[in-house]
Amino acid sequence: MPELVVTALLAPSRLTLKLLRAFIWSLVYSAALLAAAVYGCIALTNVLCRPRRGCCGRPRCAVPACLHDPALGEHGFLILKNSGLRLHYVSAGRGKGPLMLFLHGFPENWFSWHYQLREFQDRFHVVAVDLRGYLPSDAPKEVDCYTIDLLMADIQDIILGLGYSTCILVAHDWGGVLAWNFSIYYPSLVDRLIVISAPPMSVYQDYALHHPSQFFRSGYMFLFQLPWLPEKLLSMSDFQILKSVFTHRKTGIPRLSPHELEAFLYGFSQPGGLVGPLNYYRNLFRNLPLEPQELATPTLLLWGEKDSTLESGLVGAISSRFVPGRLQAHILPGVGHWIPQSHPEEMHQYMWAFLQDLLG
């Protein structure tokens, strides 16, 4: 068939797709402006209630001692083959078993896995990374440096760069979003997948369209589509919005010590420390609408019943996309979003049972 005829036949579909994307982006930016007004009021209130902290974040000069706890492992840097970026990681238990690779979410870092590093280092080679954009890993400023394709290539380079051909991939929040995609496009590199509090983006898209309440829970994602303003709002009153995320009485991390809180804030407080992490969100809607994807990697999914950002109904939506028999999903009663830190013992029990057949 002549190329001109093919182009003419495809023109209506291409126009429809362009119009649909334009409509989606108009909704995204409308929601972004509304979210900016809400979070602007919150940030301003924080400044007025705590005037001594000022309108900016205080840079932390000293690295919190808990980030150098030798019981958690050795620190190192890995040069990625595809991008040449240098990523920081903490490693323990080399030579004791398969690679167990941990991917953190936002606003976190490698330290969010400190309970799991201690728990599994006797039977696995455990490695927790600071993802691209999270200091002290390299943090390019450009938004285009944080596309899903580039972030998945990073995970591939980490696994191969550590000398492995496969891994047990454990991921939370944004790390979970990346892990779902990675298991679909690089299935040979993932022996088992363990995801905590994160849906595949195609599932989230379809679920949110039928459950508008999920959009309200995700208002911060729309705020983060805007340039520079989110960085400013999050840093005001010495990062009070981020502090509240971690320490809120109902939705935060229970029993979080001041030193552990500083372990998370340290990287964000450095110059430009928020730009890379927020650029993940600025690429989030780039490829919408997404096609449904079939999920087949043997997976353990853990979800908090009281998760304040993601509805538990997403678990059923994820299950419907799976090849039968490949998913073990558990909703933890009375538990929130931060399962690896709030309920590590319960999480570890599920993980040991899920991995039992790999332990011989």
RAPE-V110368 format. One record per residue. N is the residue number from 0. RES is the residue in three letters. SS is DSSP state (h for helix, s for strand, l for the rest). PHI is phi in degrees with one decimal (NA if undefined). NEAR is the number of other C-alpha atoms within 10 Angstrom. Layout:
BEGIN
n | res | ss | phi | near
N | RES | SS | PHI | NEAR
N | RES | SS | PHI | NEAR
END
This chain:
BEGIN
n | res | ss | phi | near
0 | MET | l | NA | 5
1 | PRO | l | -57.5 | 6
2 | GLU | h | -60.0 | 8
3 | LEU | h | -63.9 | 8
4 | VAL | h | -68.1 | 10
5 | VAL | h | -60.8 | 10
6 | THR | h | -61.4 | 11
7 | ALA | h | -65.6 | 10
8 | LEU | h | -68.8 | 11
9 | LEU | h | -84.4 | 10
10 | ALA | h | -55.9 | 12
11 | PRO | h | -61.0 | 11
12 | SER | h | -64.7 | 11
13 | ARG | h | -65.4 | 12
14 | LEU | h | -66.0 | 11
15 | THR | h | -60.8 | 11
16 | LEU | h | -64.2 | 14
17 | LYS | h | -63.9 | 12
18 | LEU | h | -65.3 | 12
19 | LEU | h | -63.7 | 14
20 | ARG | h | -65.3 | 17
21 | ALA | h | -63.9 | 12
22 | PHE | h | -65.1 | 11
23 | ILE | h | -60.7 | 15
24 | TRP | h | -68.5 | 15
25 | SER | h | -64.9 | 12
26 | LEU | h | -67.6 | 12
27 | VAL | h | -60.7 | 17
28 | TYR | h | -74.0 | 15
29 | SER | h | -65.0 | 14
30 | ALA | h | -65.1 | 20
31 | ALA | h | -63.7 | 20
32 | LEU | h | -66.9 | 15
33 | LEU | h | -64.8 | 15
34 | ALA | h | -63.3 | 20
35 | ALA | h | -62.4 | 22
36 | ALA | h | -65.2 | 13
37 | VAL | h | -66.1 | 14
38 | TYR | h | -70.8 | 19
39 | GLY | h | -63.6 | 18
40 | CYS | h | -65.3 | 13
41 | ILE | h | -63.0 | 16
42 | ALA | h | -63.6 | 22
43 | LEU | h | -64.7 | 15
44 | THR | h | -61.6 | 13
45 | ASN | h | -60.3 | 20
46 | VAL | h | -67.1 | 19
47 | LEU | h | -67.3 | 13
48 | CYS | h | -79.0 | 11
49 | ARG | l | -131.7 | 14
50 | PRO | h | -61.4 | 11
51 | ARG | h | -68.1 | 10
52 | ARG | h | -77.4 | 17
53 | GLY | l | 77.5 | 15
54 | CYS | l | -99.4 | 20
55 | CYS | l | -128.9 | 16
56 | GLY | l | -87.7 | 21
57 | ARG | l | -86.3 | 17
58 | PRO | l | -64.2 | 15
59 | ARG | l | -85.6 | 14
60 | CYS | l | -90.9 | 9
61 | ALA | l | -98.4 | 7
62 | VAL | l | -71.9 | 12
63 | PRO | l | -55.7 | 18
64 | ALA | h | -60.5 | 11
65 | CYS | h | -66.2 | 15
66 | LEU | h | -75.0 | 19
67 | HIS | h | -119.6 | 14
68 | ASP | l | -68.2 | 11
69 | PRO | h | -63.8 | 11
70 | ALA | h | -67.6 | 12
71 | LEU | h | -85.4 | 25
72 | GLY | l | 134.0 | 21
73 | GLU | s | -98.3 | 14
74 | HIS | s | -89.0 | 16
75 | GLY | s | -155.9 | 12
76 | PHE | s | -128.8 | 15
77 | LEU | s | -123.9 | 17
78 | ILE | s | -86.9 | 16
79 | LEU | l | -78.5 | 18
80 | LYS | l | -64.9 | 15
81 | ASN | l | -76.4 | 11
82 | SER | l | -102.5 | 12
83 | GLY | l | 78.4 | 11
84 | LEU | l | -71.4 | 16
85 | ARG | s | -108.3 | 18
86 | LEU | s | -109.7 | 23
87 | HIS | s | -88.0 | 20
88 | TYR | s | -147.9 | 23
89 | VAL | s | -121.6 | 23
90 | SER | s | -131.6 | 19
91 | ALA | s | -150.1 | 22
92 | GLY | l | 78.5 | 22
93 | ARG | l | -58.0 | 16
94 | GLY | l | 87.1 | 12
95 | LYS | l | -99.9 | 14
96 | GLY | l | 159.6 | 16
97 | PRO | l | -62.8 | 19
98 | LEU | s | -75.3 | 25
99 | MET | s | -114.7 | 25
100 | LEU | s | -104.8 | 22
101 | PHE | s | -107.3 | 26
102 | LEU | s | -118.4 | 27
103 | HIS | l | -85.8 | 23
104 | GLY | l | -110.5 | 23
105 | PHE | l | -118.0 | 14
106 | PRO | l | -96.6 | 19
107 | GLU | l | -132.9 | 24
108 | ASN | l | -161.7 | 23
109 | TRP | h | -58.0 | 23
110 | PHE | h | -66.2 | 23
111 | SER | h | -63.9 | 22
112 | TRP | h | -104.1 | 25
113 | HIS | h | -63.9 | 20
114 | TYR | h | -66.3 | 17
115 | GLN | h | -72.2 | 21
116 | LEU | h | -61.0 | 26
117 | ARG | h | -68.4 | 15
118 | GLU | h | -68.1 | 16
119 | PHE | h | -107.7 | 19
120 | GLN | l | -70.8 | 23
121 | ASP | l | -78.8 | 15
122 | ARG | l | -121.1 | 16
123 | PHE | l | -137.9 | 21
124 | HIS | s | -87.7 | 21
125 | VAL | s | -92.8 | 28
126 | VAL | s | -137.3 | 27
127 | ALA | s | -112.8 | 28
128 | VAL | s | -105.5 | 26
129 | ASP | l | -93.4 | 23
130 | LEU | l | -62.9 | 27
131 | ARG | l | -46.4 | 24
132 | GLY | l | 96.1 | 23
133 | TYR | l | -102.9 | 26
134 | LEU | l | -60.9 | 23
135 | PRO | l | -87.4 | 18
136 | SER | l | -62.7 | 19
137 | ASP | l | -62.0 | 18
138 | ALA | l | -136.0 | 22
139 | PRO | l | -59.3 | 17
140 | LYS | l | -87.9 | 16
141 | GLU | l | -73.7 | 10
142 | VAL | h | -60.8 | 16
143 | ASP | h | -66.6 | 13
144 | CYS | h | -83.8 | 19
145 | TYR | h | -127.1 | 24
146 | THR | l | -73.5 | 17
147 | ILE | h | -58.1 | 19
148 | ASP | h | -60.9 | 13
149 | LEU | h | -67.8 | 15
150 | LEU | h | -68.7 | 20
151 | MET | h | -68.8 | 19
152 | ALA | h | -62.1 | 16
153 | ASP | h | -59.9 | 23
154 | ILE | h | -63.0 | 23
155 | GLN | h | -58.7 | 20
156 | ASP | h | -65.7 | 18
157 | ILE | h | -64.6 | 21
158 | ILE | h | -60.5 | 20
159 | LEU | h | -69.2 | 16
160 | GLY | h | -66.2 | 15
161 | LEU | l | -82.6 | 11
162 | GLY | l | 92.8 | 10
163 | TYR | l | -118.4 | 12
164 | SER | l | -109.7 | 14
165 | THR | l | -158.3 | 20
166 | CYS | s | -155.1 | 19
167 | ILE | s | -96.0 | 21
168 | LEU | s | -99.1 | 26
169 | VAL | s | -117.2 | 24
170 | ALA | s | -148.2 | 27
171 | HIS | s | -132.6 | 28
172 | ASP | l | 58.3 | 22
173 | TRP | h | -59.2 | 21
174 | GLY | h | -59.0 | 22
175 | GLY | h | -66.2 | 26
176 | VAL | h | -57.5 | 21
177 | LEU | h | -65.2 | 24
178 | ALA | h | -64.0 | 29
179 | TRP | h | -57.4 | 22
180 | ASN | h | -61.9 | 20
181 | PHE | h | -63.8 | 23
182 | SER | h | -66.9 | 22
183 | ILE | h | -80.3 | 15
184 | TYR | h | -95.3 | 12
185 | TYR | l | -131.1 | 15
186 | PRO | h | -62.6 | 14
187 | SER | h | -69.1 | 13
188 | LEU | h | -94.4 | 19
189 | VAL | s | -118.4 | 20
190 | ASP | s | -78.0 | 19
191 | ARG | s | -140.1 | 20
192 | LEU | s | -123.2 | 24
193 | ILE | s | -125.4 | 26
194 | VAL | s | -119.5 | 23
195 | ILE | s | -121.5 | 26
196 | SER | l | 55.6 | 29
197 | ALA | l | -160.8 | 27
198 | PRO | l | -100.8 | 26
199 | PRO | l | -61.4 | 20
200 | MET | h | -63.3 | 20
201 | SER | h | -66.2 | 16
202 | VAL | h | -68.9 | 20
203 | TYR | h | -58.8 | 19
204 | GLN | h | -56.5 | 19
205 | ASP | h | -68.5 | 16
206 | TYR | h | -65.9 | 20
207 | ALA | h | -64.9 | 16
208 | LEU | h | -65.1 | 11
209 | HIS | h | -100.2 | 9
210 | HIS | l | -135.0 | 15
211 | PRO | h | -56.5 | 10
212 | SER | h | -60.5 | 12
213 | GLN | h | -66.2 | 19
214 | PHE | h | -61.4 | 19
215 | PHE | h | -66.8 | 15
216 | ARG | h | -68.2 | 14
217 | SER | l | -105.1 | 15
218 | GLY | h | -58.1 | 18
219 | TYR | h | -61.4 | 19
220 | MET | h | -64.9 | 21
221 | PHE | h | -74.0 | 24
222 | LEU | h | -55.2 | 26
223 | PHE | l | -72.1 | 23
224 | GLN | l | -73.2 | 24
225 | LEU | l | -80.5 | 18
226 | PRO | l | -77.9 | 14
227 | TRP | l | 51.4 | 12
228 | LEU | h | -60.9 | 13
229 | PRO | h | -59.3 | 19
230 | GLU | h | -58.8 | 19
231 | LYS | h | -67.2 | 16
232 | LEU | h | -64.8 | 23
233 | LEU | h | -68.2 | 22
234 | SER | h | -89.1 | 22
235 | MET | h | -62.4 | 23
236 | SER | h | 55.5 | 24
237 | ASP | h | 55.6 | 22
238 | PHE | h | 63.7 | 23
239 | GLN | h | -63.2 | 20
240 | ILE | h | -62.4 | 18
241 | LEU | h | -66.1 | 19
242 | LYS | h | -58.7 | 18
243 | SER | h | -66.6 | 13
244 | VAL | h | -57.6 | 13
245 | PHE | h | -81.4 | 20
246 | THR | h | -110.1 | 18
247 | HIS | l | -55.0 | 12
248 | ARG | l | -59.1 | 11
249 | LYS | l | -100.1 | 11
250 | THR | l | -112.2 | 18
251 | GLY | l | -85.8 | 18
252 | ILE | l | -92.5 | 22
253 | PRO | l | -63.1 | 16
254 | ARG | l | 61.5 | 11
255 | LEU | l | -72.7 | 13
256 | SER | l | -80.1 | 11
257 | PRO | h | -57.0 | 10
258 | HIS | h | -68.1 | 13
259 | GLU | h | -68.7 | 17
260 | LEU | h | -60.2 | 17
261 | GLU | h | -65.8 | 19
262 | ALA | h | -62.6 | 21
263 | PHE | h | -80.7 | 22
264 | LEU | h | -76.2 | 24
265 | TYR | h | -55.2 | 19
266 | GLY | h | -65.7 | 21
267 | PHE | h | -67.3 | 28
268 | SER | h | -80.1 | 21
269 | GLN | l | -74.9 | 16
270 | PRO | l | -52.9 | 11
271 | GLY | l | 73.9 | 17
272 | GLY | l | -67.4 | 21
273 | LEU | l | -96.0 | 24
274 | VAL | h | -64.2 | 21
275 | GLY | h | -59.3 | 24
276 | PRO | h | -56.7 | 26
277 | LEU | h | -75.3 | 24
278 | ASN | h | -67.0 | 23
279 | TYR | h | -57.0 | 23
280 | TYR | h | -68.1 | 21
281 | ARG | h | -70.8 | 21
282 | ASN | l | -105.1 | 17
283 | LEU | l | -64.7 | 17
284 | PHE | l | -100.8 | 18
285 | ARG | l | -62.0 | 13
286 | ASN | l | -104.5 | 11
287 | LEU | l | -71.2 | 15
288 | PRO | l | -79.0 | 14
289 | LEU | l | -98.9 | 14
290 | GLU | l | -80.7 | 12
291 | PRO | l | -59.9 | 13
292 | GLN | l | -125.4 | 14
293 | GLU | l | -85.8 | 12
294 | LEU | s | -107.5 | 21
295 | ALA | l | -134.6 | 16
296 | THR | l | -66.2 | 20
297 | PRO | l | -54.3 | 18
298 | THR | s | -134.9 | 24
299 | LEU | s | -107.4 | 20
300 | LEU | s | -115.9 | 23
301 | LEU | s | -115.7 | 24
302 | TRP | s | -141.9 | 26
303 | GLY | s | -88.0 | 22
304 | GLU | l | -58.3 | 18
305 | LYS | l | -100.7 | 18
306 | ASP | l | -57.8 | 19
307 | SER | l | -83.6 | 17
308 | THR | l | -110.2 | 18
309 | LEU | l | -132.5 | 24
310 | GLU | l | -70.6 | 19
311 | SER | l | -68.8 | 17
312 | GLY | h | -61.6 | 12
313 | LEU | h | -63.9 | 22
314 | VAL | h | -63.0 | 20
315 | GLY | h | -64.3 | 11
316 | ALA | h | -64.6 | 16
317 | ILE | h | -67.0 | 21
318 | SER | h | -58.2 | 17
319 | SER | l | -68.2 | 13
320 | ARG | l | -93.5 | 16
321 | PHE | s | -91.2 | 17
322 | VAL | l | -61.9 | 13
323 | PRO | l | -54.0 | 10
324 | GLY | l | 86.0 | 9
325 | ARG | l | -99.2 | 14
326 | LEU | s | -120.9 | 20
327 | GLN | s | -113.8 | 14
328 | ALA | s | -117.0 | 19
329 | HIS | s | -135.4 | 15
330 | ILE | s | -98.7 | 15
331 | LEU | s | -87.2 | 18
332 | PRO | l | -62.4 | 10
333 | GLY | l | 70.2 | 9
334 | VAL | l | -105.8 | 18
335 | GLY | l | -96.3 | 23
336 | HIS | l | -80.6 | 24
337 | TRP | l | -99.7 | 23
338 | ILE | h | -55.4 | 21
339 | PRO | h | -58.9 | 22
340 | GLN | h | -109.1 | 19
341 | SER | h | -85.8 | 18
342 | HIS | l | -137.3 | 17
343 | PRO | h | -64.2 | 16
344 | GLU | h | -61.8 | 15
345 | GLU | h | -65.0 | 12
346 | MET | h | -61.5 | 17
347 | HIS | h | -65.3 | 16
348 | GLN | h | -60.6 | 10
349 | TYR | h | -64.7 | 17
350 | MET | h | -66.5 | 17
351 | TRP | h | -59.8 | 13
352 | ALA | h | -64.5 | 9
353 | PHE | h | -67.1 | 17
354 | LEU | l | -99.9 | 14
355 | GLN | h | -55.1 | 9
356 | ASP | h | -70.9 | 8
357 | LEU | h | -86.1 | 11
358 | LEU | l | -89.7 | 10
359 | GLY | l | 69.3 | 5
END
